[in-house]
């Protein structure tokens, strides 16, 4: 029995190697869907970046300096993602966002123009937004994995971890 299993396994490995040698099963699929998902994700990241900077600029209260610096660090991390997302879409032959209006139309995260938010309210909103962004990226991760887009899938794994860390810091700061 063990001999039969070993032969089947060897045959399977040989089959995989033969397909790989001819480029079969190595192709990227779902480029249009992935490109669209990246465009929406880019819109979300820009929206969260602007909201984080908004709260960074309008922070007040007893812990002003700590919160101000935390939000600057988080905004810098978000902004660092934007070019990578856009260029990833271009690398797979897809367009990316072209205007602020397109970003606003596509984003899933709410903006904030509130003038009377407490520091805790700001941090609580950003906590929820980072959790939502991580969830959106997990959905995109499923799509990129199905489309054999290993590079985008890998980037998403790093960005999900970053979003979860931002949410964790914010949540612990406001007692969640």
Residue, then its C-alpha position, 0 to 999 in steps of 0.5 A: x500500500x505504501x508503495x502505491x501511495x509513493x508512486x501516486x505521489x511521485x506521479x503527481x509531483x512529475x505532473x506538477x513539474x511538467x505543467x510548471x515547465x510549460x507555464x501551465x497553472x502559473x498564470x494570473x487570472x481575474x485581473x480585472x476583478x483584482x484591479x477593481x478591488x485594488x481601486x476600491x481599496x486604494x480609495x478606502x486607504x486614502x479616505x482613512x489617511x485623510x480621516x487620520x490626518x484630520x483627527x491628528x490636526x484636530x486632536x485636543x485634551x490631556x493626552x494631546x501629544x501622545x495621540x497626535x504622534x500616534x495618529x501621525x505614525x498611523x497616517x504615515x503608514x497608510x500613505x505609504x500603502x497608497x503608491x504600492x496599491x496603485x502600482x500593483x494594479x498597474x503591474x497586473x495591467x489594470x487602471x487605478x484611480x484617476x480623480x478625487x471624485x472617483x475615490x469618493x464614489x468608491x470608498x466604503x469608509x465614512x468621512x468626518x467633518x465633525x467639529x465637536x468630537x472628543x479625543x476618545x470619539x476620534x480614536x474610537x472611530x479610527x479603531x472601527x475604521x481600521x477593523x473595517x479596512x482589515x476586513x475589506x482587505x481579507x475579502x480582497x485577499x480571497x480574490x487575489x488568492x483565487x486569481x493566483x496573484x501571489x504578489x498582491x496576496x502577499x502585500x495584503x497579508x502585510x497590510x492586514x497585519x498593519x491594520x490590525x496593529x493600528x486597530x489594536x493600538x487605538x482600541x487599547x488606548x480607548x479601553x476596547 
